[in-house]
Amino acid sequence: MRFLKDNRGQIRVIEAFFAAVLLLSALAMIPSETHVGGSNDEILHSAAQRTLITLDSDGTLSRLIENESWTTLRKCVQSLLSPTIWFNLTIFDENMNPINEVQISSGSQINKDTVAADYVCASSGSNYRIYVIRLQLSNVN
């Protein structure tokens, strides 16, 4: 009989139900897809900068340049970008003379709307050198 007269448990269940409804309604107000502002050029430029910063974060970029490992560099860039993005990478010395004789790209350019991002990288070896890396991106479609 004591359990029938004790209404505290029922109140807790109703309180939990309203809390769940409140949480679910708050989650429903959050947009499911976040819209990234900016044009296609801004998105490609941001992707180029992110790619170069990621490669340079642990010194990989300067090591690959100093060793002239162009194939490995191409594979690294290719693995960081979407397959629907065409890229071309050119490495310059401090006088803006191209260093790489081999083309570092994902093939021939399909789209004429190309975005370029320049990135300055310093060598991590004993002979201090500065490189300017230009990464050009374009959508394949």
BELKA-V757012 format. One record per residue. SS is DSSP state (alpha for helix, beta for strand, coil for the rest). BURIAL is + if it has 16 or more other C-alpha atoms within 10 Angstrom, else -. Layout:
# BELKA-V757012
SS_BURIAL, SS_BURIAL
This chain:
# BELKA-V757012
coil_-, alpha_-, alpha_-, alpha_-, alpha_-, coil_-, coil_-, alpha_-, alpha_-, alpha_-, alpha_-, alpha_-, alpha_-, alpha_-, alpha_-, alpha_-, alpha_-, alpha_-, alpha_-, alpha_-, alpha_-, alpha_-, alpha_-, alpha_-, alpha_-, alpha_-, alpha_-, alpha_-, alpha_-, coil_-, coil_-, coil_-, coil_-, coil_-, coil_-, coil_-, coil_-, coil_-, coil_-, alpha_-, alpha_+, alpha_-, alpha_-, alpha_+, alpha_+, alpha_-, alpha_+, alpha_+, alpha_+, alpha_-, alpha_+, alpha_+, alpha_+, alpha_-, alpha_+, alpha_+, coil_-, coil_-, coil_+, alpha_+, alpha_+, alpha_+, alpha_+, alpha_+, alpha_+, alpha_-, coil_-, coil_-, coil_-, alpha_+, alpha_-, alpha_-, alpha_+, alpha_+, alpha_-, alpha_+, alpha_+, alpha_+, alpha_-, alpha_-, coil_+, coil_-, coil_-, coil_-, beta_+, beta_+, beta_+, beta_+, beta_+, beta_+, beta_+, beta_+, coil_+, coil_-, coil_-, coil_-, coil_-, beta_-, coil_-, coil_+, coil_-, coil_-, coil_-, beta_+, beta_+, coil_+, coil_-, coil_-, coil_+, coil_-, coil_-, coil_-, coil_-, coil_+, beta_+, beta_+, beta_+, beta_+, beta_-, beta_+, beta_+, beta_-, coil_+, coil_+, coil_-, coil_-, coil_-, coil_-, coil_-, beta_+, beta_+, beta_+, beta_+, beta_+, beta_+, beta_+, beta_+, beta_+, beta_+, coil_-, coil_-
